Amino acid sequence: MSTVFDVATRPLAAVRAVAVPRVTTSVVLTATIVASLSPSLLPRTPTMQAVLTGLFTAVGLGVASLLRRVGIGPGPEKLRSATAFIAAVTVAWSILAATRWQDGLRAVMGMQPIGLLYWVQTAAGAAFVAIALYGITTGIGWAAGRLGLVRGIGVSIVAGIALQVIVVPAVVGWRTTAYRAANGVVDTALSQPLSTTRSGSAESYVSWSTLGSEGRKFVSTESDTTSVRAYVGLDSAPDLHSRVNLAVRELERAGGLSKSAVVVAVPTGSGWVDANAVAGFERRFHDDVALVGMQYSYAPSWATFVFGRAAAEESAKALFTAVAQRLSELPPQHRPDLFIYGQSLGSVGGSAAFHSTAAVTESTCGALWAGPPAGAVDRRDATILANSSDPVVRWSPRLLVQPPDLAGTRIDAPEPQWIPVVSFLQTTVDLLGALNAPAGHGHRYGVEQGTAMPHENRRGCA
């Protein structure tokens, strides 16, 4: 009789063994899922949250598999069941907490709250990502096992060399060509300036076609102001020295030296100068201002920051020094006050130019950096605009082990608690959506970029 009972209950025991995960699996997966749902700086789309949770879950599955291989047992059935129950409750609580946090961020930023559909999409996407990544890594492990240690190392070395010698240069070349092509596209919605105070006009030394896509936006923005906007694109002259000389000549031609203030606006990687900043400067100086900028890269800021940061600094130094030199040649009573401004990567170049020499710093009447990358600018003698929800001003490898330095930031949204490693990963993900927030949040700034420009009482400043 007992034999018949054992045979009958054996399938049920097998089902329970499969259905109830090991203790270590429950603990590890719960920890990774909860970490993926920890507070973010900016509102998350379901797609972005799904990718993050799926990635964390895949890592958790890998860790659980490793623990199983080193011989850690599944644990007693009752303990496994209790652990699985606690894990489910913990994940459910984390989802509720994440919902409250996301809704809080959205309320501050004027966005709609999330609903049930958000979590359905997130769960489905996370499951797909986790299964796909776990399957890929398992397949790689199986292939490595079939190859053996020596052959596996050999294949890895060959693949690494091919990646570095062939794939990476090919991708970089492809993207560089794409960025350059995009820079040359003329937006038909933009009109060539008619005013002589704009670069790209008929009287300008800089042709409309060479300004670049962002330069054309800078000079053609509709405005009734009498301010000067001088700009030189990468294609406007063959080298840095020629572009600097052209920018100074263009500034003078457009009437910039007759204004009461000259602002050297260091653009971001692609040559972009924020229209909000331009409007702010025109308001700050009552249109009696000249803005001059010069493009130094075709690539967006993140790519230039990683691969061409020196170009931003060299370009900013050369232009700022040349403008300062030209202004110094004017009679003191007719000399405009000199200012410098930069946002994001532009602040890195601007900071390098502003502090290039003591004489240059002393002759500058004000400096302002908006959204400067963490630890990348010299904050001395400069006004800093930084949103607390801006991941750019927080992100740094130091975030792995220590809280961010938020001195001087404007608290514009709920502040997440710093968690070692987790906060670094969350902030890294937030970088992807830094520009999707409304002005005043994330990596988006408004007219205060211009209106907050200080006027220091230095030598040569009116």
Helices and strands as residue ranges (DSSP letters): H 2-19, H 23-36, H 46-69, H 77-108, H 116-147, H 149-162, I 163-167, H 168-184, G 208-210, H 212-220, E 228-232, G 234-236, H 240-253, G 256-258, E 261-266, H 275-284, E 289-294, H 301-307, H 309-328, G 332-334, E 337-343, H 345-354, H 358-362, E 366-370, E 383-385, G 391-393, G 397-400, H 422-431, H 448-451
